Amino acid sequence: MAAHLIVLGNEKGGTGKSTTAVHVAVALAHAGFKVGALDLDGRQRTFARYIENRSAFAAKRGLELPTPETVVITDETPDLDRERLIAQVGAFARSKDAIVIDTPGRDSVLGRTAMGIADTLVTPLNDSFVDFDLIGQVDPDTYKVKRPSFYAELVWDARKARAKVDGGSVDWVVLRNRLSSLEARNRKRVGGALDELSKRIGFRVVPGLSERVIYRELFPKGLTLLDTAVIDEVSMSHVAARAELRELIGSLNLPMWDAAAQASA
């Protein structure tokens, strides 16, 4: 496919997956790329609602905001919906530079299918051992990694299947979302476990989005930290969050983002 496929995957809710997905998609659109987006959670529709709010706000203000073309695919009839997913990805691949897929926060046929065709798989985790347990189990006394968990095994199987099908590879990126300056001991222990596990099963660890109220406040208007030109009051928190977002996008090592950075240098 010509389009680069970015999948946000995590079977645990509350990790900032949809918020991250929206910001990645809008950041690429702001950079001038044609972006298609798929929301595979037909019940919650968090990504789709964010984009609907964005379109409504733009229409009300008479604005033209860079916005990804978004399609919702339900997961009520697995076989049919899998076919719809593959067909929509194929359609986007012919007209888009990038495709961003937000998967449900639970195990699903659609989520597994998307994982298996990803070029970049992004797994946001809150910085705690509760979330770490999704990808690895640790010894309660030493905090050393004992074994990979079920989701890591799913990713491993998906990567092997992808290599057999087309020889492609999946760049797996784990985001440490909601990093706190407090609880330094917990932060260090989680970081150590992530580094240890990453060497065993092959993922990259990058800083994600911090715990900032601004991310939740922007949802009703569908705005992101890159839309400061239309945000009524811009604070230092906005500026810091925008820099944080740019660092996150850059750390994903997306081929089109690297090209855009070189062109603007």
C-alpha positions as CSV (number, residue, x, y, z in Angstrom):
1,M,0.0,0.0,0.0
2,A,1.1,3.5,-0.7
3,A,-0.5,4.8,2.5
4,H,1.3,4.3,5.9
5,L,-1.0,2.4,8.3
6,I,-0.9,3.5,11.9
7,V,-2.9,1.4,14.4
8,L,-3.6,2.5,18.0
9,G,-4.1,-0.8,19.9
10,N,-4.7,-1.6,23.5
11,E,-7.2,-3.9,25.1
12,K,-7.5,-1.8,28.2
13,G,-9.6,1.3,28.4
14,G,-8.6,4.7,29.9
15,T,-5.1,4.8,28.5
16,G,-5.6,7.8,26.2
17,K,-5.7,5.7,23.1
18,S,-8.4,7.6,21.2
19,T,-7.0,11.0,22.3
20,T,-3.6,10.0,21.0
21,A,-5.2,8.6,17.8
22,V,-7.0,11.9,17.1
23,H,-3.9,14.0,17.7
24,V,-1.7,11.9,15.5
25,A,-4.3,12.0,12.7
26,V,-4.9,15.8,13.0
27,A,-1.1,16.4,13.2
28,L,-0.6,14.6,9.9
29,A,-3.5,16.6,8.4
30,H,-2.0,19.8,9.6
31,A,1.3,18.9,8.0
32,G,-0.5,18.7,4.6
33,F,-1.0,15.0,4.3
34,K,-4.2,13.3,3.2
35,V,-5.4,11.3,6.1
36,G,-8.0,8.6,6.4
37,A,-9.2,7.4,9.8
38,L,-11.1,4.4,11.0
39,D,-12.9,4.1,14.3
40,L,-13.5,0.4,15.0
41,D,-15.4,0.9,18.3
42,G,-18.9,1.2,16.9
43,R,-20.4,1.5,20.4
44,Q,-18.3,4.2,22.1
45,R,-17.2,6.0,18.9
46,T,-14.8,8.3,20.8
47,F,-12.6,9.0,17.8
48,A,-15.6,9.6,15.5
49,R,-17.3,11.8,18.1
50,Y,-14.2,13.9,18.4
51,I,-14.1,14.4,14.6
52,E,-17.8,15.2,14.5
53,N,-17.3,17.9,17.2
54,R,-14.4,19.2,15.1
55,S,-16.5,19.5,12.0
56,A,-19.4,21.1,13.8
57,F,-17.1,23.7,15.4
58,A,-15.5,24.5,12.1
59,A,-18.9,24.9,10.4
60,K,-20.2,27.1,13.2
61,R,-17.2,29.4,13.1
62,G,-16.8,29.3,9.3
63,L,-13.4,27.7,9.5
64,E,-11.5,25.2,7.5
65,L,-9.7,22.9,9.9
66,P,-7.4,20.2,8.7
67,T,-9.5,17.1,9.4
68,P,-9.0,13.4,8.6
69,E,-11.8,11.6,6.6
70,T,-13.3,9.3,9.2
71,V,-15.3,6.1,8.8
72,V,-16.8,4.0,11.6
73,I,-16.9,0.2,11.3
74,T,-18.9,-1.7,13.9
75,D,-17.8,-5.1,15.3
76,E,-21.2,-6.8,15.6
77,T,-20.8,-9.2,12.7
78,P,-17.1,-10.3,12.7
79,D,-16.8,-11.8,9.2
80,L,-18.7,-9.0,7.4
81,D,-17.0,-6.3,9.4
82,R,-13.6,-7.7,8.7
83,E,-14.3,-7.6,5.0
84,R,-15.5,-4.0,5.4
85,L,-12.4,-3.1,7.3
86,I,-10.1,-4.5,4.6
87,A,-12.1,-2.9,1.8
88,Q,-12.0,0.5,3.5
89,V,-8.3,0.3,4.1
90,G,-7.8,-0.6,0.5
91,A,-10.0,2.4,-0.6
92,F,-8.1,4.8,1.7
93,A,-4.7,3.4,0.5
94,R,-5.5,4.5,-3.0
95,S,-6.2,8.2,-2.1
96,K,-4.5,8.9,1.3
97,D,-0.9,9.3,2.5
98,A,-1.7,7.9,5.9
99,I,-4.4,5.8,7.6
100,V,-5.0,6.0,11.4
101,I,-7.0,3.2,13.0
102,D,-8.4,3.5,16.5
103,T,-9.3,0.0,17.8
104,P,-11.7,-0.9,20.7
105,G,-10.4,-1.2,24.2
106,R,-11.2,-4.9,24.3
107,D,-10.3,-8.0,22.3
108,S,-12.1,-8.0,19.0
109,V,-11.8,-9.5,15.5
110,L,-11.4,-6.0,14.0
111,G,-8.7,-5.1,16.5
112,R,-6.7,-8.2,15.7
113,T,-7.2,-7.7,11.9
114,A,-6.0,-4.1,12.1
115,M,-3.0,-5.2,14.2
116,G,-2.0,-7.7,11.5
117,I,-1.9,-5.1,8.7
118,A,-0.3,-2.2,10.6
119,D,3.0,-0.6,9.6
120,T,3.2,1.2,12.9
121,L,1.4,-0.2,16.0
122,V,1.1,2.3,18.9
123,T,0.1,1.0,22.3
124,P,-0.5,3.7,24.9
125,L,0.0,2.7,28.5
126,N,-0.6,4.7,31.7
127,D,2.6,4.7,33.7
128,S,1.6,2.0,36.2
129,F,2.0,-1.8,36.7
130,V,-1.8,-2.1,36.3
131,D,-1.4,-1.2,32.7
132,F,2.0,-2.8,32.3
133,D,0.3,-6.1,33.1
134,L,-1.3,-6.0,29.6
135,I,2.1,-6.7,28.0
136,G,4.2,-8.2,30.8
137,Q,4.1,-9.8,34.2
138,V,6.6,-8.8,36.9
139,D,7.9,-10.4,40.1
140,P,6.2,-8.6,43.0
141,D,9.4,-8.4,45.0
142,T,12.0,-7.5,42.5
143,Y,9.8,-5.9,39.7
144,K,11.8,-7.9,37.2
145,V,9.9,-9.2,34.2
146,K,8.8,-12.8,34.5
147,R,7.1,-13.3,31.1
148,P,5.2,-11.4,28.4
149,S,1.5,-11.2,28.8
150,F,-1.4,-12.0,26.4
151,Y,-1.4,-8.8,24.4
152,A,2.4,-9.0,23.8
153,E,1.8,-12.6,22.5
154,L,-1.0,-11.3,20.2
155,V,1.4,-8.7,18.7
156,W,4.1,-11.3,18.3
157,D,1.8,-13.6,16.4
158,A,0.5,-10.7,14.3
159,R,4.0,-9.7,13.4
160,K,5.0,-13.3,12.4
161,A,1.8,-13.6,10.3
162,R,2.5,-10.3,8.6
163,A,6.1,-11.3,7.7
164,K,4.8,-14.6,6.1
165,V,2.1,-12.8,4.1
166,D,4.1,-10.0,2.5
167,G,7.5,-9.8,4.2
168,G,6.5,-6.6,5.9
169,S,7.3,-5.6,9.4
170,V,5.3,-4.0,12.2
171,D,7.1,-1.2,14.1
172,W,5.6,-1.6,17.7
173,V,5.8,1.6,19.8
174,V,4.7,1.7,23.4
175,L,3.7,5.2,24.7
176,R,4.2,6.0,28.3
177,N,1.1,8.2,28.7
178,R,0.2,10.3,31.8
179,L,3.8,10.4,33.0
180,S,3.9,12.1,36.4
181,S,6.7,14.1,38.0
182,L,5.6,12.6,41.3
183,E,5.9,8.9,42.5
184,A,9.5,8.8,41.1
185,R,10.1,5.3,42.5
186,N,7.1,3.9,40.6
187,R,8.1,5.7,37.5
188,K,11.6,4.3,37.7
189,R,10.4,0.8,38.3
190,V,7.9,0.9,35.4
191,G,10.5,2.3,33.1
192,G,13.0,-0.4,34.1
193,A,10.4,-3.1,33.4
194,L,9.5,-1.6,30.0
195,D,13.2,-1.4,29.0
196,E,13.8,-5.0,30.0
197,L,10.7,-6.3,28.2
198,S,11.3,-4.2,25.1
199,K,14.7,-6.0,24.6
200,R,13.0,-9.4,24.9
201,I,10.1,-8.9,22.5
202,G,11.1,-5.9,20.3
203,F,9.2,-2.7,20.9
204,R,10.3,0.9,21.2
205,V,9.3,3.0,24.3
206,V,8.6,6.7,23.8
207,P,7.1,9.4,26.0
208,G,3.4,10.0,25.3
209,L,0.9,12.6,26.5
210,S,1.0,13.9,30.1
211,E,-2.0,14.1,32.4
212,R,-3.3,17.5,31.3
213,V,-6.9,18.9,31.7
214,I,-6.5,20.6,28.4
215,Y,-6.8,17.3,26.4
216,R,-10.3,16.8,27.9
217,E,-11.4,20.4,27.6
218,L,-10.8,20.5,23.9
219,F,-13.0,17.4,23.1
220,P,-16.4,19.2,22.9
221,K,-15.0,21.5,20.2
222,G,-13.0,18.7,18.5
223,L,-9.8,20.8,18.7
224,T,-6.2,19.7,19.3
225,L,-3.1,21.4,20.6
226,L,-2.2,22.2,17.0
227,D,-5.3,24.4,16.6
228,T,-4.0,27.2,18.8
229,A,-5.0,29.8,16.1
230,V,-8.6,29.2,16.9
231,I,-8.4,28.4,20.6
232,D,-9.8,31.4,22.5
233,E,-7.3,31.5,25.4
234,V,-3.8,30.0,24.9
235,S,-1.8,29.4,28.1
236,M,1.6,28.1,28.9
237,S,0.0,24.7,29.4
238,H,-1.1,24.8,25.8
239,V,2.3,25.6,24.6
240,A,4.0,22.8,26.7
241,A,1.4,20.3,25.5
242,R,1.9,21.3,21.9
243,A,5.6,20.7,22.2
244,E,4.9,17.4,23.9
245,L,2.7,16.4,21.0
246,R,5.3,17.3,18.4
247,E,7.9,15.2,20.3
248,L,5.5,12.3,20.3
249,I,4.8,12.5,16.6
250,G,8.5,12.8,15.8
251,S,9.3,9.7,17.9
252,L,7.0,7.5,15.9
253,N,9.5,7.7,13.0
254,L,6.8,7.9,10.4
255,P,8.3,8.0,6.9
256,M,6.1,10.9,5.7
257,W,6.7,12.9,8.9
258,D,10.5,12.6,8.4
259,A,10.1,13.8,4.8
260,A,8.0,16.8,6.0
261,A,10.6,17.7,8.6
262,Q,13.4,17.6,6.0
263,A,11.4,19.7,3.6
264,S,10.7,22.4,6.2
265,A,14.3,22.4,7.5
